[in-house]
């Protein structure tokens, strides 16, 4: 039997793409959004459950209402976590996990709290990637060693699929087309739920 987190993530991957289509058609809203490279915090060289344990130990909780995050290379987020000073704090630190070849890639941003200011949060007012990255790196510097987890900040050219970011600066459409070609070359997505997500990713692009 898999972890509860695996079941939760599988549920999100199956439901949110369809929800995104409905929101987009009805009110121009979204349930899918991208993970930009400027939010990159670092790569933790361990399994995802260990990263989740670390985040929980410093006050993060699983973010149940976050949109499904998708990188420009098509990699879909495996977890969304949030930290607030209090339940009714104005702002929150939002961390996103992407499972990669060399470990777990962590991304983060600082934003209005989805509880205290849901409308401002949804419109991404006061969104700040730089502050989110700085705060999360500080947390990792203080706590990763205590959990026996090594982590590195990979330079842009060494990150997974770095060339998609380069292509994206030229053309979002070009980056998306190259990602689609790579996906087909590597065998494509096989499960029904992944197929649903992939179609939604194409729509998002």
N, C-alpha and C positions, 0 to 999 in steps of 0.2 A: 504494500500500500504506500502511495506517495505521500509527501509532506502536505499538510494543509495549504502551505504557500503555493505548491504546485497546482493544486486544485483551484485555488483562488485565481492564479495567473491564467490558467487554462480557461476559466469562466470569463475573465475579462477579455481574453483574446477572441472568444467566440461571440460575446454579446456586444461589446463596445463598437465594433465596426458597423454592425447593423444599426445600432443606436446613433452612431455618427451620421449615417446616411439620412436617417429620419430628422435629426436635429438640423442638419444642413439644409434639407428641403423645406422644413417648416419655419425656422427662425434664423437660419444662417449660423447656427451654433456648431459646436464640435465636441466629439468624444475621443478624437485622435489628434495628436499634435506631434511636432518633431522635437528631437533632442539635438540642439545645435552644438557644434564643436566647442564654442566658447564656454560651455558649461562643464567641460571636462575637468574633473578633479584629480583623478589618478586611477591606476590599475592595482587592485588588491590581488595578490597571488595566493589565492585560496579558493575554496568552494563557496558558493553563494550562501549556504546556511551560516557559515562563519561570519560573513559580512553582516547578515541580518542580526546575528547575536551581538555583534559589536555595536550596531546602530541602536538596538534595543537597550543595551547597557548604558548608553549615554543619553537616553531620553527620547529617542525617535520612536514613532509608532507607525504601523502600516497605514498608508493613505488610501482609504477605501473609495474616495470619490474622484481621484485624479484621472485625467485622460490617459489613454494608452499612448505611450511615447514611442516614436519610431525614428531611428537614425536615417540619414540620407542613404546609407548603404543597405537599408531594409531591415537591419537588426531591430527586433522588437524588445522593449524593456521587459525585464523579468521581475521587477519590483519597484514600488514607489513608497517612499517613507517621508515623514514630516516631523519636524521638531518645532515646538512653540514654547515660549517662556511660561505661558499659562493657557488654559482653554480659550480665554477671551482676549488673548494677545492680538495686537494689530497685525503683526507680521509672522511669517513662518519660514523656516529653512526647509526646502524641498529637495530630497535626494532621490536620484533615479539610478537603478542598477541595470546594466546591460551585460549579459554573459558573453565573454569573448574568448578567443583562443588562448590568451596568456593569463586569464583570470577573470575577475569581475571588474568591468569598467564602471566607475562611479561618476555621475554628473550631478550638478546641483545648481540651484538658484534661490535667491531671496525674493519674497513676494508678499503681497497682502494675504492675510489668513483667509482660507476658504470658509471658515466658521464665522469669524467676526465681520468680514467684508466680502461676502460671496460675489457681489456684482463687480467690485473693483478687481477682485482676484480673477474673475472670468475674463475681464477685459485686459488683464496683464498690466494694470497700472502699478507703478513702483516696482516693476520686475527688474531684477538686478542680478545678472549672471556673475559678475566680478565679485560681489559681496558673498554670494552663495558659495563660490569656489574657495574664496579665502577662508571663510568660516569652517567649511567642511575639511579643508586641508589642515587647519589648526586642530580640529577634533581628531583627525587621523594621526597627526604628529604626536598628540598627547596619549592616545589610547591604543593604537594598532599594536605596538610592541607588547602591551599588557596582554593582548589576546594572541600573541605569537604569530602575528600576521605581518608579512612584509608587503610593502607597497612602493610603487614607483610612479613618477610623473613622466610618462612617455612623451618625447618630443612629437610634434605634429606629424613629421614624415615617418615615424615609426609606429604610429597607431594603426589599428585595424582599419583597412580601407581608407587610408589617408587621402588617396587620389580622388575619392568622391568629393571631399571638401574642396580640393583644388578645382575639380570640374564644376562644382557648384558655384564658385566665384565667377565662372564664365557663363554658365547656363544651368539653371535648375533642371530644365527639360533634358539636357544632355546628360547630366549626372544620373537622372532617373532612368534614362534609356540604357546607359552602361550598366547600372545596377540590375536592371531586368535581364540584360544579356548574360551577366555573370551568374544570376540565379538559375537561368535555364541551363547554362553550361555545367553548373555544379549539380544538376539533377533536379532542381526545383523543389517546391514544397510538396509533401506527400499526404499529410493528414487533411481531413475535411476542414477542421478548424483553422489550420494554417492557410488553407486555400481561401477561406473567408477573409482572413486578415490580409492576405496578399492582394486580393481584389480591392480591399479598402485602402491599402497602401497606394495602389495605383490611382485610386480616386483622389487621395489626399495630395498626390503629386500633381 
